[in-house]
Amino acid sequence: MELPLVVGVDGSDSSLAALDWAVDEAVRHGLPLRLVYASLWERYEGIAPSGGPQGPSEQVVEERIIASAAERARRRNPDLKVSADMVPEDAVSALLSEGRNASALITGSRGRGGLATLLLGSVGLAVAARAPCPVIVVRGDKAGLSGAHERIMLGAGEPDTTGEAVRFAFREAQTRGCVLDVVRAWRRPSHEPTGHPPPGEPACRPEQRASALLDALIHDAAADHPGVRVRRATVEGPARTVLLKRSAAADLVVIGAPRRQGYFGLQLGRVAHTLLHHADCPVAIAPQRM
């Protein structure tokens, strides 16, 4: 049985954008879509819901939100198998629990309660940092959201933290029939001179090392997906700057994240934080298996 894509909905504009993106993604992969609204209803506290002159109760409003989201998904693609549920938990706990039986979790970049000054809501960040499955935070400009670039970008990190991201990116590129840009950033050590190496020293410079690592990283996945058109690039500069700039020409950027030793969750470094807050397209965080 194929696991569904799970998308968190809360009625915000950000979650509606995530819902639309999730519908298209589920159709591409032939997966069912599960909609989750996380809520601690009054009735779970043993209090009967109440309406009145102040307007409908919170429970009624929430029921309308989840029903409207399900209807929106079915209108976008009538053939898609859609299920919807309200979960009596806070949003982070609900989505993390759903992630145990999901192909991926999809969230918007902000929620209803997020401050306008925050570029990524606390729910999206917490879920991206702790989920057991890939998490896609839907953000970016119109071209990136619509898939107009026909290009997936993989940020090639270290082999022990990026294996799952490589497999995720190749599957995504194959499913979409688009180009996969694999980008490895490199930095020249401050003590290392430019130009030719001294006599007797190997001519292995940071760019060559980056290129060799990139080739090794994608070797097996490229062999498993011979139809995927891969474009390799090694670029000098901080990885977060390099990937952020290139996200403007991508429909999805994929990076890996290592598990934190002795702790529940992932180790999201500066690259992940930068992309989650500022990328011009959706961002997928693929956790490395234990």
N, C-alpha and C positions, 0 to 999 in steps of 0.2 A: 504494500500500500504506500503510495507516494504521500509524503508529508505536505501539508498545505503551506502556502505563504500566509503569514499572519501580519495584519496591519492594524496599528492602533488608531482609533478614531475618537475625536472629542468635539467635533463640530466646528473647530477652528479652520480658517482658510488654509493653514499649513497642513492640517491633517487631511483636508479635502484634496489638496495637491498630491499628498502621499497616497491617498486612496486611488486616485486616477492613475498614478504611476504604477501602483501595485496591481491594478486590474490588467494593464497592458503587459506587465511582467508575468503575471500568472498565465495569461493567454499564450505568451511566447513559449513558456516552458510546459504548457499543458497541465498546470497544477490547479487544484482548488484554492479558493481564497477564503480566508477566515477573518472576519472583522471582530475586533475586541474593543469594547468600551469599558474602562475600569472605573468602578464607582462604589463608594460605601453608602448604599441607600439608607434611608431612614428605617425602612422595614427590617433591615438587618440588625438594627439596634433595638428591635422590638417595639417600634413606634409606628403606628399606622400612618401612611402618607396622607397629607392634608392639602386641600386646595383652598379656595376661598377668594375673597375679593382682591387679594394681592396677586392673583394669577395662578397658573398651574404649579403643582408641587415640583420639586427638583426631580423626583423620580419620573414624573410624566415628561418633563423636558428631556431627560436623558433617554427615555424610551423613544421619543420622537427623533432624537439625534441618531441613534443606532438604526432605527427603521429607515430614516432618510438616507443614511449612508449606504445601507444595503440596496435600496432602490436606485441610488445613483450608480452603484457598481453594476447592477443588472441592466440599467439603461445603456451604460457604456459598452457592455458586451452581454447580450441576452443569453449567449450559450455558455457563459462561465458559471461554474458551480460555486455558489456563494453561500456561506453560513455566517451568522452574526450572533454575538452573545454579549451580555453584560456580566461583568465579573465583580464580585464584592470585595475588591482589594484596591490598594493604591495603584497608580498606573505602572510604576516601575516593577513592583512585585508581580502584578498581573502579567505583564509582557515577558518578564524573565521566566515565569512559570510556563507560559505558552511556548517559549522558545525551546523547551525540552522536546516538543513534538512539532517542530516547524522546520521547513526547508530554509526559511530565513524570516527575520523580523523586519518590518518596514515601519518607519516613523516619519513624522514631519519634523521640520527643523525648529518649530516653536509650538507651544500649546496655548490654550486659552488663558492660562494663568501666567504666562511668561512675560517678563518685563520687556518693553520695546528695545531697551538698550542691550539685551542679551541676544547674541546672534544664534545661539543654539540653546534650546530649552534644557532644563535640568533633567527631564525625563529622557530625552534623546541621548544626552551624554551618559547618563547612568546606565541605560540599556546597552549602548554601544560598548561600554567598558566592562559589562558583566555578563552579557548573554552567552549561552552555550553554543549558539549557532551564528551564522553570518547576520549582520545587522546592516540595513541600508537606510541612511538618513537622506530623505528626499529634500533637496535644496537646489538652488542654482537658477540660471536664467531660462528663458523660454526655449531656446534652442537645445540646451542640455536636457531639459525635462522632456522634450518631445522626441529626442533621439535623432535630431536633424544632422548631427555630425557623423553619424555612422562609425563611431570610433569608441572603443573601450581603452582605458589607460590603466596599466598595472604599474604600481610603484614597487620596483624590485628591491626589497630589503635583504636581510641576511637569510641564508638558507634555513636556519633553525627556527625562523619566525615567519617565513613567507610561503611555505609549502602549500598550505590550504588556500591562500590568496591566489597563488598561481593557478591551481586547479579551478577555483571559482572563476577567475578571469577568462581562462580558456573556454570553459563551458559557456559562459555568457557570450563571448565573441562568436562561438560556433552557433549558438542558438539564434543570435541576431544576424549572422552572416556578415559581420562587419570586421573591420581592421582592429587588431590588438596592438596598441603601442605599449612596449615594455621599456620603462625608463629607469635607469640606474644613475643616481647622482654620485659624484665623487668630489673629494676635496684634496688639494695638494697640501701636504704638511708644511708648516711654516719654515721648518729647517731644511726642506728638500729644495735644492737648486733647480732652476729650469735649464733647458738645453740638453746636451748629450751627457751621459753618465761618465764618470772618470774611468780611465783604462782599467780593465779587469773586473768592473762591476756590471751586473746584469742590467739590461736595458728594459727593466720592468718598472714602469711608472704607474701612478695611480689610475690613469685612464685605461691602461692595459689590464690592470688587475680588476677594475670595474667591469670591463668587457668580458673577461674570462669568467667572472662570477655570474654575470647575467646569463651567459651561454649555459653554464652549468645549472643554473636555477630553472631555466625553462626547458631544458633538454628533454626530459621525460614527457612533460605535458605536450610539447610540440609534436613529439612522435605519436602521442595518443590522439592528437587532433590535427591531422595533416592538412585538413581543409582550411584551417585558420590562417589568415594572412597576418604575419607578425612583422612589426617594424621595431627594430631595436634602436635604442639611443642611450649613449652615456654622456652625461652633461655635468660640467663642473659647476659646483655651487651647493648651498645647503639644500637638502632634500625637500624640506617643506616649501622653500621658495620655488624650486624647480617644478615640483608637482602642482603647486597652486597656480602658477602661471600657465601651465599646460592644461589645467582643468577647463580653461575657457574654450578649448577645442575638443572636448570629450563629452560623451553622453553618460559616462559612469567612470569613476576612479576607484580602483580596488587596491587596498593595502592590507597587510597582515598585522597581527598583534600577538605578542607572546603572552603566555599565562604568567601571572605573578607567582613566584615561588612562595609557598606557604600561605597564600591568600586566595580568597574567592574573587575571581575577576581577571581582567586583562591588564597589561601594562601599556596604556595609551601614552605615547610620548608626544613630543612637540609636533611631529609630522601629522599624526592623527588629529590632534587638537586644532592645528591650523586648518586642515582640510575640512573638518567637521564644522568649523565656524565660518569659513570664508570661501570654500570651493564654488565654482561656477556651474557645477553639475552634481548630481547625487553621488554620495560617498558610501562605499561598501567596506565594512571592517570584517575580515574573515579571521576568526580566532584559530590559533594553532592548536592542534590536538595535544592532549597531555601525553 
